Amino acid sequence: MALYMKAAEILEKAESKQGAVKTLVYDSKFANIKQLFALVCETQKFSSVLEEIINSTKLLKHTKLRMHLAKVLVHDLLMGQGLKCGGSWKVTMMKHRPRLQAALARMKVKRKVSKNEDLLPASIQQLVGVQLPRYVRVNTLKTTVEDAVDYLKRDGFSFLGQVSGLDDLTLKGRHFVRDMHLPELLVFSPKTDFHDHFLYKAGHIILQDKASCLPAYLLNPPPGSHVIDACAAPGNKSSHLAAIMENKGRLFAFDLDAKRLATMSTLLLRAGVTCQQLANQDFLKVDPDSPQFKDVEYILLDPSCSGSGMVCLRDNGSSADQEADQARLASLASFQLRCLNHGLRFPRLKRLVYSTCSVHSQENEEVVTACLQQNPGFRLVPLLAQWPERGLEPLGQCLRASTTKTRTHGFFVALLEKHTEAGNRKQEPVVQISELEATPRSPSTCEERPAASEEEAEASETEDRPTAGEGQADSTPGKKKRKRKKKTKAATVA
């Protein structure tokens, strides 16, 4: 009975974007981790099918069960090894088994399939069996990439250097590499588990998908700046922002769910974040003109979405009810647009990054297009020219991510910039590799970062430093001129 209760709890958290399934399972400290993980993953995979069966049989009305617990029980009853619990739950579910089995059979006949897996939506069937690399972000608030790599090598891992293409991300065993786009990201084979590793428990590494690292990386707020993470929980992006800011400045993090915010507080504490100011508040009700936010120049907005891009977070909309799916997407898109418009109201805002873990254009390009039409003072910033998947035309400046083209979860990222911030750079190209590395405090540095090696990055910094030296050299003749003027004046007086 405890297994089903815990599985239902984790399933609910996962489907409301409170964290990845694996992390939630391991953090639960349940006695049989493997059994719990398998049950949650399989239930989640068939989530839309199970919901349709439950609704068609009116199971919730007859049993007073909650949806997520009903999904777990129905899955094990119809698709698993049979119910492992006893007592009243088993009696109740066995009483309704004939109706549930009949509903499943009708569904198969209606869709002309014979296997349970064939009931899954096509988008999910494509993802079944997909194994993404294990991405690990080094937390630079507590360590460096070099020190993390050295520790892992001493721990028996084999470092293969920095990769140059997606083919290099097919890793096996204890091999690992450094990512070609994000310098603080390490990549391991899919089944590598760090939940019991010292580096994870000490907050030196963060388990975060590569696509999820893009928003903070591209926003790139300089140390000392004031930043808002509008829909912050569970907190990985907030900890990333704090690392980029070097814990200097102020990071305002909002979330409407108090439980998620409490979980986030624990995560940030483990990550060594100290510049945060958490608020259990609806971002849409935050006053942009409040003196508290007068210096906010950067906003990260990752609002609630369908989750359709997540390999382990399936879109729950029933494929048999397209109208309901579209209504749900329209409602989400309306909410996302309101959040985006609200974010652009902060008076000193320079840049806002908008992201979703959705593959639907309604939540991505269409929301951004509508926002730009309503806010002509902002423009899109072209991002990462070498990134293999772009936003749908005409929004090619944005990024998309997918399991096939980027070896990540499905994702979308757009960076909006106030026109006045671009005014001083009219004669400059949008992307300058040397400038990105030489002036990390400038807002322009998040337009694109090259897939350069560590040595190349250091070289670009060195190449740009003589500019400051030239300025110092220019000041010397100025001093000599002032001395000559003083001597001439003294001679005249004499």
Secondary structure, 3 states (H helix, E strand, C coil): CHHHHHHHHHHHHHHCCCCCHHHHHHHCCCCCHHHHHHHHHHHHHCHHHHHHHHHHHCHHHHHCCCHHHHHHHHHHHHCCCCCCCCHHHHHHHHHHHHHHHHHHHHHHHHHCCCCHHHHCCHHHHHHCCCCCCEEEEECCCCCCHHHHHHHHHHCCCEEEEECCCHHHHCCCCCEEEECCCCCCEEEECCCCCCCCCHHHHCCCEEECCHHHHHHHHHHCCCCCCEEEECCCCCCHHHHHHHHHCCCCCEEEEECCCHHHHHHHHHHHHHHCCCCEEEECCCHHHCCCCCHHHCCEEEEEECCCCCCCCCCCCCCCCCCCCHHHHHHHHHHHHHHHHHHHHHHCCCCCCCEEEEEECCCCCCCCHHHHHHHHHHCCCEEECCCCCCCCCECCCCCCCCEEECCCCCCCCCEEEEEEEEHHHHHCCCCCCCCCHHHHHHCCCCHHHHCCCCCCCHHHHHHHHHHHCHHHHHHHHHHHHHHHHHHHHHHHHHHHHC
